[in-house]
Amino acid sequence: MQSARASPIELEVGRIRELSKDGRHSEALVAAELLAVAAPQNRDLLYLIAANQRCLNRIHAALETLRRMEQLHPRFSLLYQERGYCYTTLRDAPRAIEAFLRGVDINPALAKSWSMLERLFRMTGDARNAAAAAERISSLKNLPPEVVRAGSLFSDGDLSAAENILRAYLRTSSDDVEALRLLARIQHQRDVLDEAESLLEAALEVKPNYVAARLDYVRVLIDRQKYLRAREETDTLLRLEPGNRAYLSLDAAACVGLGEYEPAIALYHELLAASPASADLHVSLGHSLKAIGRKKEATESYQMAAAARPSFGDAWWSLANLKTYRFSQNEIVQMRAEEAAPGTDPVDRYHLCFALGKALEDRNEFAESWQFYERGNALKRAESRYHPDITETNTRKQVEVCTAQFFAARVGVGVPNLDPIFIVGVPRSGSTLIEQILASHSLVEGTHELSDIQRIVVEIRGLEDNRYPAVLAELAPEEFRRLGERYITDTRAYRRGKPFFIDKMPNNFCHIGLIHLMLPNAKIIDVRRDPMACCVSNLRQLFAKGQESTYSIEDIARYYRTYLELMRHWDAVLPGRILRVWYEDVVEDLEGNVRRILEFCGLEFEPACVEFYKTERSVSTASSEQVRRPIFLGGLFQWRNYEPWLGPLKDKLDDALIRYRE
């Protein structure tokens, strides 16, 4: 039954699909080609055109349709199955096998492709592969049909349809480990990490030796930044299968998360010894080398990644993101060609756009540089699920719930620890500089942008997003102590024995009320930068993960204004609780501001904090190379290079251009 919310095009595609099933291929093809005038890129429509062309024995026309379709939807498994049928009709067994194998590589649940592969392998005398295909067919037949159907939909990107099937099935078969694992993979792909973790834990409770589920569990733990737990799980997997490359790679990622870069580098070298042409491994190695200041080796790793896979946008952007790398004319020509190629993956394309933006910026070609930044931002924003109204609604609720009276009624809750120093603000505000200054002190540990506060928020709000922050009023005093103790315990994984440590997650400004209740003696520093400079810096930056508010002028301007509004509230209800540091002031009077920051944190002045760029420590943020050099005054005004195109940003920031100095 068609959904009541189906669009007219979806309804017509459904009708054409029924015509095709009924064998009315001529009618189906005419209707599909007519509809394609209005929806030329519709995946299901293109597939129906090709399938009906084949059924009408118009094989070469079908192959041409599939070729065009592959440029638009290269990860659609049925495309390759249909191509396999075409080559089977043409009696071209090698190409048919190649096509079917590509289909099952994307979608292992394609039973019809496996059946065709078994026949083709037997026909060509390949008994071993024929037996392997038959085994896959048998394993699919042993699975519940709901799980097979959902798996096929998941592989082709139809997440909602797959999820609906699985949730309905799990209502009557709640301990089916395959269904639990597949639903977890869907939620992982949607970034609903807490549910993905719970589903995999449920699957492993039923079947502890289910290695595939445990492997997925490690991936989720890493994405949730539960690196110690992830390492425990990779140890378990490596005991079962020493030397497994997938497990070693995840172990290296967990080491990186814990800031243990030397063992990670050793693991990446071990993996590259077996796969020297792996572009992904070269980039991962480069990131670890960059974090500990081995810039020359990092550069070489990124260059090797780009050489191994010229269309690999992440390799090119990683070079650009060194901030000090200058692209040659030949490299720019190569990047232009890869970005313009019709078959370039969208993710690679926007990485290339940001890299080209930086390359042309360094050549003072600002007009075209801005065009590439705009294109990269538009592509990234198109895949984002960010909704600025959610952030704004959260701010309004924080103001409503976290009043001065609310905090006065809860004096004395939480844990008294002095250890944490929180650095908050909008990304690209100069927070990494302040972190480096503090981490240069002999008593302060620099860590990472820790996600522990966000995990606590997810835990206390449960499955209902709108429960937070109202749920804070429902928590008993001892709950805030428990949460504070848990935060201190969980963050020990990132510490090496110093009495103070830094949590530099900028977005924690949204949760200062919770932080105050959990850790009433923690220091909180708000780093603020001129809104034009800050927002333009964000629009020129492609983040590895998160910070989805930074990929359009509208979003980043609204985010900056929301940040100012919420910080004004915290200042009003928690007077004196937060130290405000303006980036421009630090640049103009470094020592004076260093002394002010240290005094706020209860620390004695140390000259090393002024010579922060000499401090040897790992830094994994986008500013890692910049904080290894003395302060550069010219950086204050780099945004003016793009001023001719920034009228809309100024308009949307409005009075924030003045209010940021409050």
Beta strands, then each sheet from edge to edge (+ up, - down):
strand 1: 420-424
strand 2: 444-445
strand 3: 500-503
strand 4: 523-528
strand 5: 578-582
sheet 1: 2+ 3+ 1+ 4+ 5+
end
